[in-house]
Amino acid sequence: MLSGPSFIPDDVQNALVLFHGYGADGNDLFSLTPYLKKHFPQMAFFTPNAPQKIFGGGYEWFSLDDYFEKENLDDDYLNILSKRAKESLPFIQEYISNIKKQTNLHEKNIFIGGFSQGGLMACQTAFHQTETFSGLILMSPVPPATIPSNAQKTDILITRGGIDNIIPLKAASLTKPLFETHGFNTKEIIDPFAPHAISEIHLNGIIKFIQSHLS
């Protein structure tokens, strides 16, 4: 079972679940919560550690040992990554089920998201859940290769940096059109001066996205 930092207010009304990137842990994205709590005092926050520890510390949702051997994230390799991501889905589905029990919330009151590798995990989670989440927040995500025809149509926010040297621009720029082709309501925020990171511009966009989707 997954574990990691969390915070649940007494009068919880909604929740945000974030999946960290490769080599990080739940504390990485939990560091956003002081800023988010100011805007969402009734929101619970969950940032689990991925199931696999890697050499040198940190965690991974799936192996990226061959990632930097690839000059481009072509369709064949993105399909491989998507298949690897699906292998961690049972851990996440169990984790979200426990969140629902702890908070008495349903998917319609839960936002999910992730950074980089965690972004692909958030995609796969939303695609394969039987209910629609409040929103899907993808921060510099590893792009999904395909989208299942029966995927839930959760509204999506994508944030990325204009000088990201981890996710190739060609692959990153195709992510929004892919979602839109499959009927997803998708917004993208590009900070032209941001690397593979979450900038202040991105964070402000995330806050506005959540505000616009709170029921």
C-alpha positions in Angstrom: 0.0 0.0 0.0 1.2 3.5 -0.8 2.1 6.0 1.9 3.3 9.6 2.0 2.5 13.0 3.4 -1.1 14.1 3.8 -3.3 16.7 5.4 -7.0 16.5 6.1 -8.9 19.5 7.5 -11.7 18.9 10.0 -14.3 20.3 7.6 -13.0 18.6 4.5 -15.0 19.4 1.3 -12.6 18.3 -1.5 -9.1 16.8 -2.0 -6.1 17.1 -4.2 -3.9 14.0 -4.9 -0.5 14.6 -6.6 2.0 12.1 -7.9 5.7 13.1 -7.8 8.2 12.8 -10.6 11.0 10.3 -11.1 13.6 10.2 -8.2 11.6 12.4 -5.9 9.1 11.5 -3.1 5.8 12.7 -1.8 7.5 15.6 0.1 8.4 17.2 -3.2 4.9 18.1 -4.2 3.6 18.4 -0.6 5.8 21.5 -0.4 3.0 23.2 -2.5 0.4 22.8 0.2 1.2 25.9 2.2 0.4 28.0 -0.8 -2.7 26.0 -1.7 -4.1 25.9 1.8 -4.4 29.7 1.8 -6.9 29.4 -1.1 -8.5 26.1 -0.3 -8.9 25.8 3.5 -11.4 22.9 3.2 -9.2 20.9 0.9 -7.3 17.7 1.9 -3.9 17.0 0.3 -2.3 13.7 -0.5 1.2 13.1 -2.0 2.1 9.5 -1.9 5.5 8.0 -2.5 5.8 5.8 -5.6 6.0 2.0 -4.9 9.6 1.4 -6.1 12.7 2.8 -4.5 15.6 3.7 -6.8 19.4 3.6 -6.3 20.6 6.7 -4.6 17.3 7.5 -2.9 13.9 8.6 -4.1 11.1 6.6 -5.8 9.8 5.8 -9.3 6.3 4.8 -10.5 7.9 2.8 -13.3 11.4 2.2 -14.8 13.0 5.0 -16.8 16.4 3.3 -17.1 16.3 3.6 -20.9 14.7 7.1 -21.0 17.8 9.2 -21.7 18.9 6.8 -24.4 16.0 8.1 -26.5 16.6 11.2 -28.6 12.8 11.6 -29.1 9.8 10.3 -27.3 8.4 8.5 -30.3 5.0 6.7 -30.3 6.6 3.3 -29.8 8.5 4.3 -26.7 5.5 6.3 -25.3 3.5 3.1 -25.6 6.1 1.2 -23.6 6.0 3.9 -20.9 2.2 3.8 -20.8 2.2 0.0 -20.3 4.8 0.3 -17.5 2.6 3.0 -15.9 -0.4 0.7 -15.9 1.5 -1.8 -13.8 1.4 0.7 -10.9 -2.3 1.5 -11.3 -3.5 -1.0 -8.7 -1.4 0.7 -6.0 -3.0 4.1 -6.9 -6.5 2.8 -7.2 -6.2 1.2 -3.7 -4.8 4.5 -2.4 -7.6 6.6 -3.8 -10.2 4.1 -2.5 -8.7 4.6 1.0 -8.8 8.4 0.6 -12.5 8.2 -0.3 -13.1 6.2 2.9 -11.0 8.6 5.1 -12.7 11.8 3.7 -16.1 10.5 2.7 -15.5 12.2 -0.7 -16.2 10.9 -4.2 -14.2 11.4 -7.4 -16.3 14.5 -8.3 -14.8 16.2 -5.2 -11.2 15.0 -5.9 -8.6 16.6 -8.1 -5.7 14.5 -9.2 -2.4 15.5 -10.8 1.2 14.8 -11.2 4.6 16.1 -12.2 6.6 14.5 -15.1 6.5 10.8 -14.6 3.7 11.4 -12.0 1.8 13.2 -14.7 1.5 10.1 -16.8 0.4 8.2 -13.7 -2.3 10.8 -13.1 -3.5 10.4 -16.7 -3.7 6.6 -16.4 -5.6 6.9 -13.2 -8.1 9.2 -14.6 -8.5 7.1 -17.8 -9.2 3.9 -15.8 -11.4 5.2 -13.0 -15.1 4.5 -13.3 -16.1 8.0 -12.2 -14.9 11.5 -13.3 -12.6 13.5 -11.1 -13.0 17.2 -10.4 -10.0 17.9 -12.6 -6.7 16.5 -13.9 -3.6 18.6 -13.4 -0.6 17.6 -15.5 2.7 19.4 -14.7 5.4 18.9 -17.4 3.9 15.4 -17.9 5.4 12.5 -19.7 2.8 12.4 -22.6 0.4 9.5 -22.8 0.7 7.5 -26.0 -3.0 6.9 -26.5 -6.3 7.5 -24.8 -8.9 4.7 -24.2 -12.2 5.3 -26.0 -14.0 4.8 -22.7 -11.8 7.2 -20.7 -13.7 9.5 -18.3 -13.8 13.1 -19.7 -12.2 14.8 -16.8 -11.3 18.5 -17.5 -7.5 18.9 -17.9 -4.9 21.6 -17.1 -1.4 21.1 -18.6 1.5 23.2 -17.4 5.0 23.2 -18.9 8.1 25.2 -19.3 9.4 26.7 -22.5 12.9 25.6 -21.8 12.1 22.1 -20.5 15.2 19.9 -21.4 13.6 16.7 -20.1 10.4 16.3 -22.1 11.2 17.0 -25.8 9.2 19.9 -27.2 7.9 17.8 -30.1 6.2 15.3 -27.7 5.1 17.9 -25.2 3.4 20.1 -27.9 1.3 17.2 -29.1 -0.2 16.5 -25.6 -3.0 19.1 -25.7 -4.1 18.3 -29.3 -4.3 14.6 -28.4 -6.6 15.3 -25.5 -8.7 17.7 -27.6 -9.0 15.2 -30.4 -10.6 12.8 -27.9 -13.1 15.4 -26.6 -11.4 16.5 -23.4 -11.8 20.2 -22.3 -8.1 21.1 -22.0 -6.2 24.2 -21.0 -2.5 24.6 -21.3 -0.2 27.1 -19.5 3.3 27.6 -21.0 5.8 29.6 -19.0 8.4 30.5 -21.7 11.2 30.9 -19.1 10.6 27.8 -17.0 12.6 24.6 -17.2 11.3 21.2 -16.2 9.8 22.6 -13.0 6.7 24.2 -11.5 6.9 28.0 -11.8 4.9 30.7 -10.0 3.0 31.2 -13.3 2.1 27.5 -13.3 1.1 27.6 -9.6 -1.2 30.6 -10.1 -2.8 28.8 -13.1 -3.3 25.7 -11.0 -5.1 27.7 -8.3 -7.4 29.3 -10.9 -8.1 26.0 -12.4 -9.1 24.4 -9.1 -11.2 27.5 -8.2 -13.1 27.2 -11.5 -13.9 23.6 -10.9 -15.0 23.5 -7.3 -18.6 22.5 -6.9 
